[in-house]
């Protein structure tokens, strides 16, 4: 195994297939996860099943079978829900009263990658303590293999996308009647991933005319899968060609959503969360929690609605933890990840689509007009390979910036983030790739460009 091709964190075990992630390794993780689940269950009550789902990558079936075999070998019953969005796995865990869940998906990573995402009995990412226990069991090969007559069973249940759709349609804030009256047309680019059926089917149930683009769930990614503006050129052309009201794009496991307006212009993943927050705060009183890499546009939406606002570290588990601490029902990440606890605590592209289209339908405005109602900031997001001198460079950069902007507010919970009058910037290591990420956002394009150049130069 080459550790450069494998990333481990509470966000999952991600690796390049072959040099990083192998079927043998995945089987052992199945045995390790099953072992710690049984160890945790000290009561005489029977342990619920473990839900296993996957995205559509060609390697997914192999890894799903390998993981299930490992868990069965230590006596864990498996319910395989097939190719489904990650949030559907989370909902199945809750609905089946399962002991835990796993989704075989590398999310936004490109084709050479696959991964395991681990969920607890609440359908949420396992925490750092459980992850450490899992890693210890895996490293020590301390698997509790069972006799032939105590092995776990394997059953299949393909009903969960339909259940996910029905539950989302009932959410407070999803204005289905208004959406039907608006007679919207939407192009969906599901990058041939797990949302290829789920997202279009959900929209059609609300009376939306859907033009399907890359909605064949064979996992053959037609372009780079992260739903960022540079990867949405095909969707932009399709929106203009079909004269659609807007375009929606999700990543391969369909937990993130990005928007293209009626002119074919990508308006960014950030506005997905901002508009979703706007809609929820119209129907509910709630604090709002977003991660530290999220645009001030969402902050402004919360402040405008009179809601309390909090930041968390980057990572879905961190956002959810802070949401529960603060009693927040709505929150998420500026990468298009909307978390609406009224359904479940996890990023969900179906929820995001329902809330965004509700804003469109109830306002009667075009998507470009709605984007214009959100406070304008100029943002640049970048990433680069992680250098060995990262920490040293980071310290030098921080020192130089403090000399230039003496009234900086500094937050070191996640990499380093600086807030100042005109905006903010953050530099941090990625949890999912061997890279570091840079984000600069200000109210002035020239200033954003200037600070981003300074970031780049400091890490060469």
C-alpha positions as CSV (number, residue, x, y, z in Angstrom):
1,X,0.0,0.0,0.0
2,X,1.3,3.5,-0.9
3,X,0.1,5.9,1.8
4,X,0.1,8.7,-0.8
5,X,-2.8,7.0,-2.4
6,X,-4.8,6.5,0.8
7,X,-6.6,9.0,3.0
8,X,-8.0,8.2,6.4
9,X,-10.3,10.4,8.5
10,X,-13.8,10.4,10.0
11,X,-14.9,11.4,6.5
12,X,-13.9,7.9,5.4
13,X,-11.2,5.6,4.1
14,X,-10.4,6.9,0.5
15,X,-7.9,5.5,-1.8
16,X,-6.8,5.0,-5.4
17,X,-7.9,1.6,-6.4
18,X,-4.9,-0.8,-6.5
19,X,-2.0,1.2,-5.0
20,X,-4.2,2.6,-2.2
21,X,-7.5,0.7,-1.7
22,X,-7.8,-3.1,-2.3
23,X,-10.6,-5.6,-1.9
24,X,-8.6,-7.4,0.9
25,X,-8.3,-4.1,2.8
26,X,-12.0,-3.4,2.5
27,X,-12.9,-7.0,3.7
28,X,-10.8,-6.4,6.8
29,X,-12.5,-3.1,7.4
30,X,-15.8,-4.9,7.2
31,X,-14.5,-7.4,9.8
32,X,-13.1,-4.6,12.0
33,X,-16.3,-2.5,11.9
34,X,-18.4,-5.5,12.7
35,X,-16.2,-6.5,15.5
36,X,-16.4,-3.1,17.2
37,X,-20.1,-2.9,16.7
38,X,-20.6,-6.2,18.5
39,X,-18.2,-5.2,21.2
40,X,-20.2,-2.1,21.8
41,X,-23.5,-4.0,22.0
42,X,-23.2,-5.4,25.5
43,X,-26.9,-6.0,26.0
44,X,-28.6,-9.3,25.3
45,X,-30.9,-7.6,22.8
46,X,-30.2,-8.6,19.2
47,X,-28.0,-6.2,17.2
48,X,-29.8,-4.6,14.3
49,X,-28.5,-5.0,10.7
50,X,-25.7,-3.0,9.1
51,X,-26.9,-1.1,6.0
52,X,-24.5,-1.1,3.0
53,X,-25.0,1.1,-0.1
54,X,-22.8,2.3,-2.9
55,X,-22.5,4.8,-5.7
56,X,-22.3,3.7,-9.3
57,X,-18.5,3.4,-9.8
58,X,-17.6,0.2,-11.6
59,X,-15.5,-0.9,-8.5
60,X,-18.5,-0.4,-6.2
61,X,-20.0,-3.8,-6.4
62,X,-16.7,-5.5,-5.7
63,X,-16.0,-3.4,-2.7
64,X,-19.5,-3.6,-1.4
65,X,-19.4,-7.4,-1.5
66,X,-16.0,-7.4,0.1
67,X,-17.1,-5.2,3.0
68,X,-20.3,-7.2,3.5
69,X,-18.3,-10.5,3.6
70,X,-16.0,-9.1,6.2
71,X,-18.8,-7.9,8.4
72,X,-20.8,-11.2,7.9
73,X,-17.7,-13.1,9.0
74,X,-17.9,-11.6,12.5
75,X,-21.6,-12.2,12.7
76,X,-23.2,-9.0,11.4
77,X,-26.4,-9.1,9.4
78,X,-26.2,-7.0,6.2
79,X,-29.0,-5.1,4.4
80,X,-27.7,-4.2,0.9
81,X,-29.7,-1.2,-0.5
82,X,-27.8,-1.1,-3.8
83,X,-26.8,2.0,-5.8
84,X,-28.2,4.9,-3.8
85,X,-27.2,8.4,-2.8
86,X,-25.2,8.6,0.4
87,X,-28.2,10.4,2.2
88,X,-30.4,7.5,1.2
89,X,-28.0,5.2,3.2
90,X,-28.3,7.5,6.2
91,X,-32.1,7.4,6.0
92,X,-32.1,3.6,5.7
93,X,-30.0,3.3,8.8
94,X,-32.7,5.3,10.7
95,X,-35.7,3.5,9.1
96,X,-34.4,0.0,9.6
97,X,-33.2,0.8,13.2
98,X,-29.8,-0.5,12.0
99,X,-26.7,-0.7,14.1
100,X,-24.7,1.3,11.6
101,X,-24.2,2.0,7.9
102,X,-21.5,2.1,5.2
103,X,-21.6,3.7,1.8
104,X,-19.0,2.7,-0.7
105,X,-18.3,6.0,-2.5
106,X,-15.4,8.3,-3.2
107,X,-17.9,11.2,-3.4
108,X,-16.3,14.0,-5.5
109,X,-13.0,12.2,-6.1
110,X,-12.3,11.2,-9.7
111,X,-12.6,7.8,-11.3
112,X,-9.4,6.1,-9.9
113,X,-10.7,6.5,-6.4
114,X,-13.2,4.7,-4.2
115,X,-13.9,4.8,-0.5
116,X,-15.8,3.7,2.6
117,X,-18.0,6.2,4.5
118,X,-19.0,4.9,8.0
119,X,-22.2,5.9,9.8
120,X,-23.4,5.2,13.3
121,X,-26.9,4.1,14.4
122,X,-28.1,7.7,14.0
123,X,-27.2,7.7,10.3
124,X,-24.4,10.2,11.0
125,X,-20.7,10.0,10.4
126,X,-18.9,8.1,13.1
127,X,-17.0,10.4,15.5
128,X,-13.2,10.6,16.1
129,X,-13.3,8.3,19.1
130,X,-15.2,5.5,17.2
131,X,-12.9,6.0,14.2
132,X,-9.8,5.5,16.3
133,X,-11.3,2.3,17.8
134,X,-12.0,1.1,14.2
135,X,-8.4,1.9,13.1
136,X,-7.0,0.1,16.2
137,X,-9.0,-3.0,15.4
138,X,-8.0,-2.9,11.8
139,X,-4.3,-2.4,12.5
140,X,-4.2,-5.1,15.1
141,X,-6.3,-7.5,13.0
142,X,-8.3,-8.1,16.2
143,X,-11.3,-9.6,14.4
144,X,-13.8,-11.7,16.2
145,X,-14.5,-14.3,13.5
146,X,-17.6,-16.5,14.1
147,X,-18.3,-20.2,13.6
148,X,-20.1,-21.4,10.4
149,X,-23.5,-21.3,12.3
150,X,-23.1,-17.8,13.6
151,X,-22.3,-15.9,10.4
152,X,-24.2,-12.8,9.4
153,X,-27.0,-12.9,6.8
154,X,-27.3,-10.9,3.6
155,X,-30.5,-9.4,2.3
156,X,-31.3,-6.9,-0.4
157,X,-33.7,-3.9,-0.2
158,X,-34.1,-1.6,-3.2
159,X,-37.0,0.4,-1.7
160,X,-35.0,3.2,-0.1
161,X,-34.8,5.8,-2.9
162,X,-38.6,5.8,-3.1
163,X,-38.8,6.2,0.7
164,X,-36.3,9.0,0.6
165,X,-38.3,10.8,-2.1
166,X,-41.6,10.5,-0.3
167,X,-40.1,11.8,3.0
168,X,-38.5,14.7,1.3
169,X,-41.7,15.8,-0.4
170,X,-43.4,16.0,3.0
171,X,-40.7,18.4,4.5
172,X,-41.8,21.7,5.8
173,X,-40.3,24.3,3.4
174,X,-40.6,22.1,0.3
175,X,-43.4,24.0,-1.5
176,X,-44.6,21.2,-3.8
177,X,-47.8,22.9,-4.8
178,X,-46.0,26.1,-5.7
179,X,-43.4,24.2,-7.7
180,X,-46.1,22.4,-9.6
181,X,-47.9,25.7,-10.5
182,X,-44.6,27.2,-11.7
183,X,-44.2,24.5,-14.4
184,X,-40.4,24.6,-14.1
185,X,-38.0,22.9,-16.6
186,X,-34.7,21.7,-15.1
187,X,-31.6,20.1,-16.7
188,X,-30.0,17.5,-14.3
189,X,-26.4,16.4,-14.6
190,X,-25.9,13.5,-12.2
191,X,-22.4,12.7,-13.6
192,X,-23.7,9.1,-14.1
193,X,-23.6,8.7,-10.4
194,X,-25.9,7.5,-7.6
195,X,-28.3,10.5,-8.1
196,X,-29.0,9.5,-11.7
197,X,-32.5,8.2,-10.9
198,X,-33.1,9.7,-7.5
199,X,-32.8,13.4,-8.3
200,X,-34.7,13.4,-11.6
201,X,-37.4,11.2,-10.1
202,X,-37.8,13.5,-7.1
203,X,-38.2,16.6,-9.3
204,X,-40.7,14.9,-11.6
205,X,-42.8,14.0,-8.6
206,X,-43.1,17.8,-8.0
207,X,-44.3,18.4,-11.6
208,X,-40.9,19.6,-12.9
209,X,-40.0,18.8,-16.5
210,X,-36.6,17.2,-16.3
211,X,-34.0,17.0,-19.1
212,X,-31.6,14.2,-18.0
213,X,-27.9,14.7,-18.7
214,X,-25.4,12.1,-17.7
215,X,-28.1,10.2,-15.8
216,X,-27.1,6.7,-16.6
217,X,-25.9,5.1,-13.3
218,X,-22.9,3.2,-14.8
219,X,-20.3,5.2,-12.9
220,X,-18.5,6.2,-16.1
221,X,-17.9,9.8,-15.1
222,X,-18.2,12.0,-18.2
223,X,-16.2,14.9,-16.7
224,X,-14.5,15.7,-13.5
225,X,-17.1,14.9,-10.9
226,X,-16.9,17.8,-8.4
227,X,-19.8,20.1,-9.2
228,X,-17.7,23.3,-9.4
229,X,-18.2,25.9,-12.2
230,X,-15.2,24.7,-14.3
231,X,-16.9,21.2,-14.5
232,X,-20.3,22.4,-15.5
233,X,-19.8,23.5,-19.1
234,X,-21.8,20.6,-20.5
235,X,-24.7,21.5,-18.1
236,X,-24.5,25.2,-19.0
237,X,-24.8,24.4,-22.7
238,X,-27.7,22.1,-22.1
239,X,-29.6,24.7,-20.1
240,X,-29.3,27.2,-22.9
241,X,-30.1,24.6,-25.6
242,X,-33.3,23.5,-23.9
243,X,-34.2,27.0,-22.6
244,X,-34.6,25.5,-19.2
245,X,-35.3,27.6,-16.0
246,X,-32.1,26.3,-14.5
247,X,-29.7,23.4,-14.2
248,X,-28.8,21.3,-11.2
249,X,-25.6,19.2,-10.8
250,X,-24.8,16.7,-8.1
251,X,-21.6,14.8,-7.3
252,X,-21.3,11.0,-7.7
253,X,-22.9,10.2,-4.3
254,X,-25.5,12.9,-4.6
255,X,-25.0,14.7,-1.3
256,X,-23.9,18.0,-2.9
257,X,-25.8,20.2,-5.3
258,X,-24.7,23.1,-7.6
259,X,-26.9,25.5,-9.7
260,X,-26.7,26.9,-13.2
261,X,-29.0,29.8,-14.0
262,X,-31.3,30.2,-17.0
263,X,-28.5,31.9,-19.0
264,X,-26.2,28.9,-18.5
265,X,-24.1,30.7,-15.9
266,X,-22.9,28.6,-13.0
267,X,-23.9,30.6,-9.9
268,X,-21.8,28.5,-7.6
269,X,-22.3,25.9,-4.9
270,X,-22.3,28.6,-2.2
271,X,-25.7,29.9,-3.3
272,X,-27.2,26.4,-2.9
273,X,-26.8,26.7,0.8
274,X,-27.6,30.4,1.0
275,X,-31.0,29.9,-0.8
276,X,-31.8,26.7,1.2
277,X,-31.1,28.6,4.5
278,X,-33.3,31.5,3.2
279,X,-36.2,29.1,2.6
280,X,-36.0,27.2,5.9
281,X,-35.8,30.4,7.9
282,X,-39.0,31.5,6.2
283,X,-40.9,28.6,7.8
284,X,-38.9,27.8,10.9
285,X,-37.0,29.6,13.7
286,X,-33.6,28.1,14.0
287,X,-29.9,28.9,14.5
288,X,-27.7,28.3,11.5
289,X,-24.4,26.4,11.5
290,X,-22.0,26.3,8.5
291,X,-18.3,25.3,8.2
292,X,-15.5,27.7,8.3
293,X,-15.0,27.5,4.5
294,X,-18.5,28.8,3.7
295,X,-19.3,32.2,2.1
296,X,-20.5,35.1,4.1
297,X,-23.5,35.1,1.8
298,X,-25.1,32.4,4.1
299,X,-24.2,34.4,7.2
300,X,-25.9,37.4,5.7
301,X,-29.1,35.4,5.0
302,X,-29.1,34.2,8.6
303,X,-28.6,37.7,10.0
304,X,-31.3,39.1,7.8
305,X,-33.7,36.6,9.1
306,X,-32.7,37.3,12.7
307,X,-31.2,33.9,13.3
308,X,-28.2,33.1,15.4
309,X,-25.2,32.0,13.4
310,X,-22.2,29.7,14.2
311,X,-19.1,28.3,12.4
312,X,-17.8,24.7,12.7
313,X,-14.7,23.0,11.5
314,X,-14.8,21.7,7.9
315,X,-16.3,18.2,7.6
316,X,-19.9,17.0,7.7
317,X,-19.5,15.4,11.1
318,X,-18.2,18.7,12.5
319,X,-21.1,20.7,11.1
320,X,-23.6,18.2,12.5
321,X,-22.0,18.2,15.9
322,X,-22.1,21.9,16.1
323,X,-25.7,22.0,14.8
324,X,-26.8,19.6,17.6
325,X,-24.8,21.6,20.2
326,X,-26.5,24.9,19.1
327,X,-30.0,23.4,18.5
328,X,-29.9,24.2,14.8
329,X,-32.2,22.5,12.4
330,X,-30.5,24.0,9.2
331,X,-26.9,24.2,8.3
332,X,-24.3,22.8,5.9
333,X,-21.2,23.4,3.8
334,X,-20.5,25.9,1.1
335,X,-19.7,23.1,-1.3
336,X,-23.4,22.6,-2.0
337,X,-24.0,20.4,1.0
338,X,-27.3,21.3,2.7
339,X,-28.1,19.7,6.0
340,X,-31.8,19.9,7.1
341,X,-32.3,18.1,10.4
342,X,-36.1,17.9,10.0
343,X,-35.4,14.9,7.7
344,X,-32.0,13.7,8.8
345,X,-28.6,15.1,9.8
346,X,-26.6,14.7,6.6
347,X,-25.9,16.5,3.4
348,X,-28.7,15.8,0.9
349,X,-29.0,16.9,-2.7
350,X,-32.7,16.1,-2.9
351,X,-33.4,18.3,0.1
352,X,-31.3,21.0,-1.4
353,X,-33.2,20.8,-4.7
354,X,-36.6,20.9,-3.0
355,X,-35.7,24.0,-1.0
356,X,-34.0,25.9,-3.9
357,X,-36.9,25.2,-6.3
358,X,-39.3,26.3,-3.6
359,X,-37.5,29.7,-3.5
360,X,-37.7,29.9,-7.3
361,X,-41.4,29.0,-7.4
362,X,-42.6,31.1,-4.6
363,X,-40.6,34.2,-5.7
364,X,-41.6,34.0,-9.3
365,X,-38.1,35.2,-10.2
366,X,-35.6,33.8,-12.6
367,X,-32.6,32.1,-11.0
368,X,-30.3,34.9,-12.2
369,X,-32.5,37.4,-10.5
370,X,-32.5,35.4,-7.3
371,X,-28.7,35.2,-7.4
372,X,-28.7,39.0,-7.6
373,X,-30.6,39.2,-4.3
374,X,-27.9,37.4,-2.4
375,X,-25.1,39.7,-1.2
376,X,-22.2,39.7,-3.7
377,X,-18.8,38.5,-2.7
378,X,-15.8,37.7,-4.9
379,X,-14.5,34.3,-4.1
380,X,-11.5,32.2,-5.3
381,X,-11.1,28.6,-4.3
382,X,-7.9,26.8,-5.1
383,X,-6.0,23.6,-4.2
384,X,-2.5,22.3,-4.7
385,X,-0.4,19.2,-3.7
386,X,0.5,19.2,0.0
387,X,4.2,20.3,0.4
388,X,6.4,18.9,3.1
389,X,7.0,22.5,4.3
390,X,3.3,23.2,4.6
391,X,3.3,24.0,8.3
392,X,6.4,26.2,8.1
393,X,5.0,28.1,5.1
394,X,1.7,28.5,6.8
395,X,3.3,30.1,9.9
396,X,5.4,32.5,7.6
397,X,2.2,33.4,5.7
398,X,0.3,34.2,8.8
399,X,3.1,36.4,10.1
400,X,3.3,38.4,6.9
401,X,-0.5,38.9,6.7
402,X,-0.7,40.1,10.3
403,X,1.9,42.8,9.5
404,X,-0.2,43.9,6.6
405,X,-3.6,43.7,8.4
406,X,-3.0,44.3,12.1
407,X,-6.7,44.0,13.1
408,X,-7.0,40.4,11.8
409,X,-9.3,38.0,13.7
410,X,-7.6,34.6,13.6
411,X,-9.2,31.2,14.0
412,X,-6.9,28.1,14.1
413,X,-9.6,25.4,14.7
414,X,-9.2,24.2,11.1
415,X,-5.9,25.1,9.4
416,X,-6.0,28.9,9.7
417,X,-8.7,31.4,8.9
418,X,-8.4,35.2,9.0
419,X,-11.4,37.5,9.1
420,X,-11.0,41.2,8.3
421,X,-13.4,44.0,7.4
422,X,-13.5,43.3,3.7
423,X,-13.7,39.5,3.9
424,X,-11.8,36.4,5.0
425,X,-9.4,33.8,3.8
426,X,-8.6,30.2,4.9
427,X,-5.8,27.7,4.2
428,X,-6.2,24.2,5.4
429,X,-5.2,20.6,4.7
430,X,-7.9,18.5,2.9
431,X,-9.5,15.7,4.8
432,X,-10.2,13.7,1.6
433,X,-7.2,14.3,-0.7
434,X,-3.4,14.7,-0.3
435,X,-3.7,18.5,-1.0
436,X,-4.2,21.8,0.8
437,X,-7.1,24.1,0.0
438,X,-7.1,27.9,-0.2
439,X,-10.2,30.1,-0.1
440,X,-10.2,33.9,-0.4
441,X,-13.5,35.9,-0.3
442,X,-13.8,39.7,-0.1
443,X,-16.3,42.4,-1.3
444,X,-13.8,43.5,-4.0
445,X,-12.5,41.4,-6.9
446,X,-9.1,43.1,-7.1
447,X,-8.5,42.5,-3.4
448,X,-9.6,38.8,-3.7
449,X,-7.2,38.4,-6.6
450,X,-4.4,40.1,-4.7
451,X,-4.8,38.0,-1.6
452,X,-5.1,34.7,-3.6
453,X,-1.8,35.5,-5.4
454,X,-0.2,36.1,-2.0
455,X,-1.4,32.7,-0.8
456,X,-0.1,31.0,-3.9
457,X,3.3,32.6,-3.7
458,X,3.7,31.7,0.0
459,X,3.4,28.0,-0.7
460,X,5.5,27.6,-3.8
